[in-house]
Amino acid sequence: MEPKVLYILFLSLVIPGSFSVTFTFKNNCPSTIWFELATGASKSFDAPAGWGGRFWAHTGCDGQFTCTVGGSPPVTLAELNLNGDGSKDFYDVSLVDGFNLPVSIIPKEAGSISTTCSADVNSLCPPDLSVKGSDGSTIACKSFCLAFNQPQYCCSGEFASPDKCQLTNYLTIFKNACPRAYSYAFDDKTSLFICPLGANYIITFCP
């Protein structure tokens, strides 16, 4: 059994501005989240209107930042770019780097749309994409790009355009499980969401 401690980390680009956006994290997983957010608890922090970055969770941790998954992919990403093009917020859940936990993003703004990957993709993960824990169970699932580093999966080289890099039979494993999440780099039409500037956001792990 993997140790039941889970950490949230984020990578960000902060553009100076007033603190006008609130992120609220909720933990519905059966594990404690870093900064001692117990199962069922929530915690909030404020960010400037020009903040941009991503959040993800470490899994298989021993409580001292030694984790099986999370220091590098595969991880499920919650990505947000506040005050982007046209002074709107852009947000998505991404499996481009793989999957480790279900995640949802809910904007607290009338008329805005939530996005989620609520399926347990680990249970569907093919053996050649699976990351195993010490007990032999699948604790994360690599993307095809991460696993095989081929242009057709990574949307690189001759496939580095929306018309050339498209959903393939391999990528449908992620897309069928989580149709509102990015499964490849140019998956914008079904997976990128927009909200008026100034919305607050709830990010839930294991929604």
Secondary structure, DSSP 4 states (H G I P E B T S, - for coil): ---BEEEEEEEEEPPP--EEEEEEEEE-SSSEETTTB-TT-EEEEEEETT-EEEEEEEEEE-SSS-EEESSSSS--EEEEETT-GGGEEEEEEE-TT-BSS-EEEEE-STT---EEE-S-GGGG--GGGEEE-TTS-EEEE--HHHHH--HHHHT-GGG-STTTS---TTTHHHHHH-TTSBSSTT-HHHH-EEEETT--EEEEE--
